[in-house]
Amino acid sequence: MPAQLSRRAVVTSTVAGAALLGTAASKTASAETRRPLAVSGDQALHAARRLTFGATPALVADLRAKGLTAWLDEQLGRLPEVHGAATGPMPDVPVPNLAAQMMDAQGRGIDLKAATFARAAWGDRQVYELLVEFWSNHLSIHAGTVGALKLADDRAVVRAHALGTFTDMLLASCQSPAMLRYLNNDVSRGHWPNENYARELLELHTVGVRARYTPAHVRDAARALTGLTIDPNTQEFRYRPEWHDVGRLRVLGWTHANTDPAKGLEVATSLVRYLASHPSTAHSIATKLVRRLVGDPVPSALVASAAKTYLANRTAIVPTVRHIVLSRDFARSAGRKSQRPFDWVTAAVRSLGLQQDPKMLTNATPLLQMLQRLGQAPFEWVQPDGYPDRTGAWTSTSSMLARWNTAQQLVNGGIAGLRPLDSAAVLGTPVPTTAGALADRIVQRVLGAPTRPALKTALLLSVAMASSKAISEATAKALTPQLAALVISSPEAMVR
């Protein structure tokens, strides 16, 4: 470190700068409900931020060269192999024998969470991974409750159908051992069915409360699902007809005589198909997709047209997503969506070019501990409603402090499994020769846009330098991690 930069000066100025930027961030954190942060209107940059886990210079250039429509169609048309080869930089998590995997549930769960992060941070199927995260959150399962069963659910339910139809995904979910155990349907039988799964199937997974279903409808849905359970020996799905409750059923507009227990699985799948194609489900799914891809408040006209697209295409996901992304509302939504913790940290990793360390393959615990401190480790939301997707849920002093601390760890190699920041790669050539040019270079690399005057002022204040202050190459490289940490702590870095 150059002589003029003492360790105390660096630490003090970094904390002061983070506090300054953080105060500004907290004032703009409710952008979704007030007004958008003044971010770049570059549509390629906007799409890269909103449709991926973080914009990179290469990604933005690719988007700009191809145009949004062609790039999106390429992303949505790339169906990954989910039953064979790995779908990201981490080795795929094998699930050949669920019974055996259950013996090491904690270890397998760590592998799955680490692979989920790795695919988001370094994978090239970014839109697919974004949709996998969306549907995993929609059909949320707390991994700590079900152990290694979540491995099979991730592959056979979400990853297999994220670009398919919601009907097929929901049918797979109702036969997922992880879902059945999580919501107690694995013990539901006879005349006294457990209503947990049926209630969440209606309220969270499909029609929602706007459909005005009744307690009687919940009970009949639970009766329709009796017998869907788990084989105790293999830990795989099993239908047990002797557990199925027979007798006439009615759920909203769906009815069934339900007279033969041997055909109880057909009864259950009939109900699930009905719910997946219900107009209220179309509205619910469209609302959540618009909120995720566009922002809050959700434009009602876009929700209505997306719901129509969903129904017209028999619950197909790709046409619905395409309709939303190519809408005028999406184009106008820059700055209207906040970064949740997982989004924020993957965007930081991607924009700074941080690389995966081989240690992650053998010990991913430090990485997961970081995500836990931020509040959004994969599959760790206990309640079945999934991680919230609204700004207010993530706006707090503790949340902001966690991001500041994590920013410092990211750039300084403080997280095992992630390599330290490569200052030379961030700076490029020629290396900036003034403090102002250095700030501009880092902001452009991290945010992909010119420096906002207030942000530049804060960055220069943190290093106590005037914009015109001449600096050596060594000083520029020494200051890069500090300034990079501040940029990823800035208000601009808190929006998608």
C-alpha positions as CSV (number, residue, x, y, z in Angstrom):
1,M,0.0,0.0,0.0
2,P,1.4,3.4,-0.9
3,A,2.9,5.4,2.0
4,Q,0.2,8.1,1.9
5,L,-2.6,5.5,2.6
6,S,-2.4,4.2,6.1
7,R,-4.6,1.3,7.2
8,R,-6.5,3.5,9.7
9,A,-7.2,6.1,7.0
10,V,-8.5,3.4,4.6
11,V,-10.8,1.9,7.3
12,T,-12.0,5.2,8.5
13,S,-12.8,6.7,5.1
14,T,-14.4,3.4,4.0
15,V,-16.8,3.4,6.9
16,A,-17.5,7.1,6.5
17,G,-18.1,6.7,2.8
18,A,-20.4,3.7,3.3
19,A,-22.4,5.6,5.8
20,L,-22.8,8.5,3.5
21,L,-23.8,6.3,0.6
22,G,-26.0,4.1,2.8
23,T,-27.9,7.1,4.1
24,A,-28.7,8.1,0.5
25,A,-29.6,4.5,-0.2
26,S,-32.0,4.3,2.7
27,K,-33.7,7.4,1.5
28,T,-34.2,5.9,-2.0
29,A,-35.0,2.4,-0.8
30,S,-38.7,2.9,-1.2
31,A,-38.3,3.8,-4.9
32,E,-40.8,1.1,-6.0
33,T,-43.6,2.9,-4.2
34,R,-42.5,6.5,-4.7
35,R,-40.4,7.3,-7.7
36,P,-37.6,5.6,-9.6
37,L,-33.9,6.3,-8.8
38,A,-32.4,8.3,-11.6
39,V,-30.5,5.5,-13.3
40,S,-29.3,5.1,-16.8
41,G,-32.0,4.9,-19.4
42,D,-29.9,2.5,-21.5
43,Q,-32.3,-0.3,-22.4
44,A,-29.6,-2.9,-22.8
45,L,-28.3,-2.1,-19.4
46,H,-31.8,-2.0,-17.9
47,A,-32.6,-5.5,-19.4
48,A,-29.3,-6.9,-18.2
49,R,-30.0,-5.7,-14.7
50,R,-33.6,-6.8,-14.5
51,L,-33.5,-10.1,-16.3
52,T,-30.2,-11.5,-14.9
53,F,-28.4,-11.9,-11.6
54,G,-26.1,-9.0,-12.5
55,A,-25.0,-7.0,-15.5
56,T,-21.5,-7.5,-16.8
57,P,-19.8,-5.5,-19.6
58,A,-19.9,-8.6,-21.9
59,L,-23.5,-9.3,-21.2
60,V,-24.6,-5.7,-21.9
61,A,-22.6,-5.7,-25.1
62,D,-24.2,-9.0,-26.2
63,L,-27.6,-7.6,-25.4
64,R,-26.9,-4.4,-27.3
65,A,-25.6,-6.2,-30.3
66,K,-28.5,-8.7,-30.6
67,G,-31.4,-6.5,-29.4
68,L,-33.7,-7.4,-26.5
69,T,-36.1,-9.6,-28.5
70,A,-33.5,-11.8,-30.1
71,W,-31.4,-12.0,-26.9
72,L,-34.5,-12.9,-24.9
73,D,-35.7,-15.5,-27.4
74,E,-32.2,-17.1,-27.3
75,Q,-32.2,-17.2,-23.5
76,L,-35.8,-18.6,-23.3
77,G,-35.1,-21.1,-26.0
78,R,-32.0,-22.6,-24.3
79,L,-33.6,-25.6,-22.6
80,P,-30.9,-26.9,-20.2
81,E,-30.3,-30.6,-19.5
82,V,-31.6,-31.0,-16.0
83,H,-31.4,-34.8,-15.8
84,G,-27.8,-35.2,-16.9
85,A,-25.1,-32.6,-17.2
86,A,-24.6,-29.9,-14.7
87,T,-26.4,-26.6,-15.3
88,G,-23.7,-24.3,-13.8
89,P,-20.1,-24.0,-12.7
90,M,-20.7,-26.1,-9.6
91,P,-20.9,-29.9,-10.1
92,D,-24.5,-31.1,-10.3
93,V,-25.8,-32.5,-7.1
94,P,-26.5,-36.2,-7.6
95,V,-29.8,-37.7,-6.3
96,P,-29.6,-41.4,-7.5
97,N,-31.0,-42.8,-4.2
98,L,-33.0,-40.5,-2.0
99,A,-33.0,-42.9,0.9
100,A,-29.2,-42.9,0.9
101,Q,-29.1,-39.1,0.4
102,M,-31.3,-38.6,3.5
103,M,-28.4,-40.0,5.6
104,D,-26.4,-36.9,4.7
105,A,-29.2,-34.3,4.5
106,Q,-27.2,-31.4,5.8
107,G,-24.2,-31.9,3.5
108,R,-26.4,-32.4,0.5
109,G,-28.4,-29.3,1.4
110,I,-25.2,-27.2,1.5
111,D,-24.2,-28.5,-1.9
112,L,-27.5,-27.6,-3.4
113,K,-27.5,-24.0,-1.9
114,A,-23.9,-23.5,-3.1
115,A,-24.8,-24.8,-6.6
116,T,-27.8,-22.4,-6.7
117,F,-25.5,-19.5,-5.9
118,A,-22.9,-20.5,-8.4
119,R,-25.3,-20.9,-11.2
120,A,-26.7,-17.4,-10.5
121,A,-23.3,-15.8,-10.1
122,W,-21.4,-17.4,-13.0
123,G,-23.8,-19.4,-15.1
124,D,-24.6,-18.2,-18.7
125,R,-28.3,-19.3,-18.6
126,Q,-29.2,-16.2,-16.7
127,V,-32.9,-15.8,-17.6
128,Y,-33.5,-19.5,-16.9
129,E,-31.8,-19.2,-13.5
130,L,-33.9,-16.1,-12.7
131,L,-37.0,-18.1,-13.4
132,V,-35.8,-21.1,-11.5
133,E,-35.4,-18.8,-8.5
134,F,-38.8,-17.3,-9.1
135,W,-40.6,-20.6,-9.2
136,S,-38.6,-22.0,-6.3
137,N,-39.9,-19.1,-4.3
138,H,-43.4,-19.4,-5.6
139,L,-43.5,-23.1,-4.6
140,S,-41.4,-22.4,-1.6
141,I,-40.1,-25.3,0.5
142,H,-37.9,-24.8,3.6
143,A,-34.9,-27.1,3.1
144,G,-34.3,-27.4,6.8
145,T,-37.7,-29.1,7.2
146,V,-37.3,-31.7,4.4
147,G,-33.6,-32.3,4.2
148,A,-32.2,-34.0,1.1
149,L,-35.7,-34.3,-0.4
150,K,-35.3,-30.8,-1.7
151,L,-32.6,-32.0,-4.0
152,A,-35.1,-34.0,-6.1
153,D,-37.7,-31.2,-5.9
154,D,-35.2,-28.7,-7.3
155,R,-34.4,-30.9,-10.3
156,A,-37.7,-32.7,-11.0
157,V,-40.2,-29.9,-10.2
158,V,-38.6,-26.4,-10.8
159,R,-35.6,-26.9,-13.1
160,A,-37.5,-29.4,-15.3
161,H,-40.5,-27.1,-15.8
162,A,-39.2,-23.5,-15.4
163,L,-39.5,-23.0,-19.2
164,G,-42.4,-25.3,-19.6
165,T,-46.0,-25.0,-18.4
166,F,-47.2,-24.1,-14.9
167,T,-49.6,-27.0,-15.1
168,D,-46.8,-29.6,-15.5
169,M,-44.8,-27.9,-12.8
170,L,-47.8,-28.0,-10.3
171,L,-48.5,-31.6,-11.2
172,A,-44.9,-32.5,-10.4
173,S,-45.0,-30.4,-7.2
174,C,-48.1,-32.3,-5.9
175,Q,-46.1,-35.5,-6.2
176,S,-42.9,-34.1,-4.8
177,P,-41.8,-35.8,-1.6
178,A,-40.3,-32.5,-0.4
179,M,-43.6,-30.6,-0.8
180,L,-45.7,-33.5,0.6
181,R,-43.5,-33.7,3.7
182,Y,-43.1,-29.9,4.1
183,L,-46.9,-29.3,4.1
184,N,-47.8,-32.6,5.9
185,N,-49.7,-34.3,3.1
186,D,-47.5,-37.3,3.5
187,V,-49.6,-38.1,6.7
188,S,-53.0,-37.1,5.2
189,R,-55.5,-40.0,5.1
190,G,-59.1,-41.1,5.5
191,H,-61.9,-39.0,6.8
192,W,-59.7,-36.6,8.7
193,P,-57.3,-35.2,6.1
194,N,-54.5,-32.8,6.9
195,E,-55.4,-29.5,5.3
196,N,-52.0,-27.8,5.2
197,Y,-51.0,-28.6,1.7
198,A,-54.6,-28.0,0.3
199,R,-54.7,-24.6,1.9
200,E,-51.4,-23.5,0.5
201,L,-52.2,-25.0,-2.8
202,L,-55.2,-22.7,-3.1
203,E,-53.9,-19.6,-1.3
204,L,-50.3,-19.4,-2.4
205,H,-49.7,-21.7,-5.3
206,T,-52.8,-21.1,-7.4
207,V,-56.0,-19.1,-7.2
208,G,-55.3,-16.9,-4.1
209,V,-57.8,-15.4,-1.7
210,R,-59.4,-13.4,-4.5
211,A,-61.1,-16.6,-5.7
212,R,-63.2,-16.5,-2.6
213,Y,-62.9,-20.2,-1.8
214,T,-64.4,-21.4,1.4
215,P,-63.3,-23.7,4.3
216,A,-65.4,-26.4,2.7
217,H,-63.5,-26.0,-0.5
218,V,-60.2,-26.3,1.4
219,R,-61.4,-29.5,3.1
220,D,-62.6,-31.1,-0.2
221,A,-59.2,-30.2,-1.8
222,A,-57.5,-31.9,1.2
223,R,-59.8,-35.0,0.7
224,A,-58.9,-35.1,-3.0
225,L,-55.2,-35.2,-2.1
226,T,-55.4,-37.9,0.5
227,G,-53.2,-40.9,-0.3
228,L,-50.5,-38.8,-2.0
229,T,-47.6,-39.7,0.3
230,I,-43.9,-40.9,0.5
231,D,-42.6,-44.5,0.4
232,P,-40.8,-44.9,3.8
233,N,-38.2,-47.2,2.3
234,T,-37.2,-45.3,-0.9
235,Q,-38.3,-41.8,0.2
236,E,-39.9,-41.4,-3.3
237,F,-43.5,-40.6,-4.2
238,R,-46.1,-43.2,-3.6
239,Y,-49.9,-43.2,-3.9
240,R,-51.7,-45.3,-1.3
241,P,-55.4,-45.9,-2.3
242,E,-56.3,-47.3,1.1
243,W,-55.6,-43.8,2.5
244,H,-57.8,-42.0,-0.1
245,D,-61.1,-40.6,1.2
246,V,-63.9,-41.3,-1.3
247,G,-67.1,-39.2,-1.7
248,R,-68.3,-36.3,-3.8
249,L,-65.9,-33.3,-4.0
250,R,-66.3,-29.7,-4.9
251,V,-63.6,-27.0,-5.1
252,L,-64.8,-23.7,-6.6
253,G,-66.1,-24.8,-10.1
254,W,-64.5,-28.2,-10.0
255,T,-66.5,-31.3,-9.0
256,H,-65.8,-35.0,-8.9
257,A,-67.8,-38.1,-7.9
258,N,-64.6,-39.6,-6.4
259,T,-66.1,-43.1,-5.9
260,D,-63.1,-45.3,-6.5
261,P,-60.0,-45.1,-4.2
262,A,-57.9,-46.9,-6.8
263,K,-58.4,-43.8,-9.0
264,G,-57.6,-41.3,-6.3
265,L,-54.5,-40.1,-8.0
266,E,-56.5,-39.2,-11.1
267,V,-58.8,-37.2,-8.8
268,A,-55.9,-35.3,-7.4
269,T,-54.4,-34.5,-10.8
270,S,-57.8,-33.5,-12.1
271,L,-58.0,-30.9,-9.3
272,V,-54.5,-29.7,-9.9
273,R,-55.0,-29.2,-13.6
274,Y,-58.2,-27.3,-12.9
275,L,-56.5,-25.0,-10.4
276,A,-53.5,-24.3,-12.7
277,S,-55.8,-23.1,-15.5
278,H,-58.2,-21.1,-13.3
279,P,-58.5,-17.4,-14.2
280,S,-57.7,-16.4,-10.7
281,T,-54.5,-18.4,-10.9
282,A,-53.6,-16.6,-14.1
283,H,-54.1,-13.3,-12.3
284,S,-52.0,-14.4,-9.4
285,I,-49.1,-15.8,-11.5
286,A,-49.2,-12.7,-13.7
287,T,-49.1,-10.4,-10.7
288,K,-46.1,-12.1,-9.2
289,L,-44.2,-12.2,-12.5
290,V,-44.9,-8.6,-13.3
291,R,-43.8,-7.6,-9.8
292,R,-40.6,-9.6,-10.2
293,L,-39.8,-8.4,-13.7
294,V,-41.3,-4.9,-13.7
295,G,-41.8,-3.7,-10.2
296,D,-44.3,-2.2,-7.7
297,P,-46.9,-1.0,-8.0
298,V,-47.8,-3.5,-10.6
299,P,-49.4,-2.0,-13.7
300,S,-52.9,-3.5,-13.7
301,A,-53.3,-3.4,-17.5
302,L,-50.1,-5.4,-17.9
303,V,-51.2,-7.9,-15.3
304,A,-54.5,-8.4,-17.1
305,S,-52.8,-8.9,-20.5
306,A,-50.2,-11.2,-19.1
307,A,-53.0,-13.3,-17.5
308,K,-54.7,-13.5,-20.9
309,T,-51.5,-14.7,-22.5
310,Y,-51.0,-17.3,-19.7
311,L,-54.5,-18.7,-20.4
312,A,-54.3,-18.5,-24.1
313,N,-51.1,-20.5,-24.1
314,R,-52.4,-23.1,-21.7
315,T,-50.3,-22.0,-18.8
316,A,-47.1,-21.9,-20.8
317,I,-44.4,-19.8,-19.0
318,V,-42.2,-18.6,-21.9
319,P,-45.0,-16.7,-23.8
320,T,-46.1,-15.1,-20.6
321,V,-42.6,-13.9,-19.6
322,R,-42.0,-12.8,-23.1
323,H,-45.2,-10.7,-23.1
324,I,-44.2,-9.0,-19.9
325,V,-40.6,-8.3,-20.9
326,L,-41.4,-6.9,-24.3
327,S,-44.1,-4.6,-22.9
328,R,-43.9,-0.8,-22.7
329,D,-44.2,-1.0,-18.9
330,F,-41.0,-3.1,-18.7
331,A,-39.1,-0.6,-20.9
332,R,-40.2,2.3,-18.6
333,S,-39.4,0.5,-15.3
334,A,-35.7,1.2,-15.0
335,G,-34.9,2.1,-11.3
336,R,-38.3,0.8,-10.0
337,K,-37.2,-2.5,-8.6
338,S,-34.9,-3.0,-5.6
339,Q,-32.2,-5.5,-5.1
340,R,-33.0,-8.2,-2.6
341,P,-30.0,-9.5,-0.7
342,F,-29.4,-12.5,-3.0
343,D,-29.8,-10.3,-6.1
344,W,-27.4,-7.7,-4.7
345,V,-24.6,-10.0,-3.8
346,T,-24.7,-11.9,-7.1
347,A,-24.8,-8.6,-9.0
348,A,-21.7,-7.5,-7.0
349,V,-19.9,-10.7,-7.8
350,R,-20.7,-10.5,-11.5
351,S,-20.0,-6.8,-12.0
352,L,-16.6,-6.9,-10.1
353,G,-15.6,-10.1,-11.9
354,L,-15.0,-12.0,-8.7
355,Q,-14.0,-15.6,-9.4
356,Q,-15.0,-18.9,-7.8
357,D,-12.2,-20.4,-5.6
358,P,-11.8,-24.1,-5.6
359,K,-12.4,-24.1,-1.9
360,M,-16.1,-23.6,-2.6
361,L,-16.2,-27.1,-4.0
362,T,-15.1,-28.6,-0.7
363,N,-16.4,-26.1,1.9
364,A,-19.3,-23.9,0.9
365,T,-20.2,-23.1,4.5
366,P,-18.6,-19.6,4.6
367,L,-20.5,-18.6,1.5
368,L,-23.8,-19.7,3.0
369,Q,-23.1,-18.0,6.2
370,M,-22.6,-14.8,4.2
371,L,-26.0,-15.3,2.6
372,Q,-27.6,-16.0,5.9
373,R,-26.2,-12.8,7.4
374,L,-27.7,-10.9,4.4
375,G,-31.0,-12.7,5.1
376,Q,-31.6,-14.6,1.9
377,A,-29.8,-17.9,1.7
378,P,-31.5,-20.3,-0.8
379,F,-34.4,-22.4,0.5
380,E,-34.2,-21.1,4.1
381,W,-37.4,-19.1,4.3
382,V,-39.4,-21.1,6.9
383,Q,-43.0,-20.0,5.9
384,P,-44.5,-21.4,2.7
385,D,-45.1,-17.9,1.2
386,G,-41.5,-17.6,0.0
387,Y,-39.0,-14.7,0.4
388,P,-40.8,-11.3,0.0
389,D,-40.4,-9.4,-3.2
390,R,-41.2,-5.9,-2.0
391,T,-38.8,-3.2,-1.0
392,G,-40.1,-2.6,2.5
393,A,-39.3,-6.2,3.5
394,W,-35.6,-5.5,3.0
395,T,-35.3,-2.0,4.2
396,S,-33.7,-1.8,7.7
397,T,-30.6,-0.6,9.4
398,S,-29.4,-4.1,10.0
399,S,-29.9,-5.0,6.4
400,M,-27.9,-2.0,5.2
401,L,-25.1,-2.7,7.7
402,A,-24.9,-6.3,6.6
403,R,-24.4,-5.2,3.0
404,W,-21.7,-2.7,3.9
405,N,-19.8,-5.4,5.8
406,T,-20.3,-7.9,3.0
407,A,-19.0,-5.4,0.4
408,Q,-15.7,-5.1,2.3
409,Q,-15.4,-8.9,2.6
410,L,-16.2,-9.4,-1.1
411,V,-13.4,-7.0,-2.4
412,N,-10.8,-8.1,0.2
413,G,-11.1,-11.9,-0.2
414,G,-12.8,-12.3,3.2
415,I,-15.2,-15.1,2.1
416,A,-13.7,-18.5,1.6
417,G,-14.8,-19.7,-1.8
418,L,-14.5,-16.3,-3.5
419,R,-11.2,-14.9,-4.7
420,P,-10.2,-11.3,-3.9
421,L,-10.9,-8.5,-6.3
422,D,-8.5,-8.3,-9.2
423,S,-7.8,-4.5,-9.3
424,A,-6.0,-4.7,-12.6
425,A,-8.9,-6.4,-14.3
426,V,-11.3,-3.8,-12.9
427,L,-9.2,-0.8,-14.0
428,G,-8.3,-2.1,-17.4
429,T,-5.9,-0.1,-19.6
430,P,-4.7,2.6,-19.5
431,V,-4.9,2.9,-15.8
432,P,-6.5,6.2,-14.6
433,T,-4.0,8.9,-13.6
434,T,-6.3,11.1,-11.5
435,A,-8.6,10.4,-8.6
436,G,-11.7,11.5,-10.6
437,A,-10.9,9.3,-13.5
438,L,-10.4,6.4,-11.1
439,A,-13.8,6.9,-9.6
440,D,-15.4,7.1,-13.0
441,R,-13.7,4.0,-14.2
442,I,-14.8,1.9,-11.2
443,V,-18.4,3.2,-11.4
444,Q,-18.6,2.5,-15.1
445,R,-17.3,-1.1,-14.5
446,V,-19.6,-1.8,-11.6
447,L,-22.8,0.1,-12.7
448,G,-22.3,0.2,-16.4
449,A,-23.2,3.9,-16.6
450,P,-21.6,7.3,-16.1
451,T,-21.0,8.5,-12.6
452,R,-23.8,10.5,-10.9
453,P,-22.2,13.8,-9.6
454,A,-23.4,13.1,-6.0
455,L,-21.9,9.6,-6.1
456,K,-18.6,10.9,-7.4
457,T,-18.4,13.5,-4.7
458,A,-19.0,10.9,-2.0
459,L,-16.3,8.6,-3.5
460,L,-13.7,11.3,-3.6
461,L,-14.6,12.4,-0.1
462,S,-14.0,8.9,1.1
463,V,-10.4,9.0,-0.1
464,A,-9.9,12.7,0.7
465,M,-8.8,13.6,-2.8
466,A,-9.8,16.2,-5.3
467,S,-11.0,15.0,-8.7
468,S,-7.9,16.4,-10.4
469,K,-5.5,14.8,-7.9
470,A,-2.8,13.0,-9.8
471,I,-2.3,9.4,-8.7
472,S,0.2,6.7,-9.5
473,E,-0.7,3.3,-10.9
474,A,0.1,1.7,-7.6
475,T,-2.2,4.1,-5.8
476,A,-5.0,3.5,-8.3
477,K,-4.7,-0.3,-7.7
478,A,-4.5,0.2,-3.9
479,L,-7.6,2.4,-3.9
480,T,-9.7,0.2,-6.2
481,P,-11.0,-2.3,-3.6
482,Q,-12.0,0.5,-1.3
483,L,-13.9,2.4,-4.0
484,A,-15.4,-0.7,-5.5
485,A,-16.8,-1.6,-2.0
486,L,-18.4,1.8,-1.8
487,V,-19.8,1.7,-5.3
488,I,-21.6,-1.6,-4.6
489,S,-22.9,0.0,-1.4
490,S,-24.3,2.9,-3.4
491,P,-28.0,3.7,-4.1
492,E,-27.5,2.8,-7.7
493,A,-26.3,-0.7,-6.8
494,M,-29.4,-1.3,-4.7
495,V,-31.8,-1.3,-7.7
496,R,-32.3,-3.8,-10.4
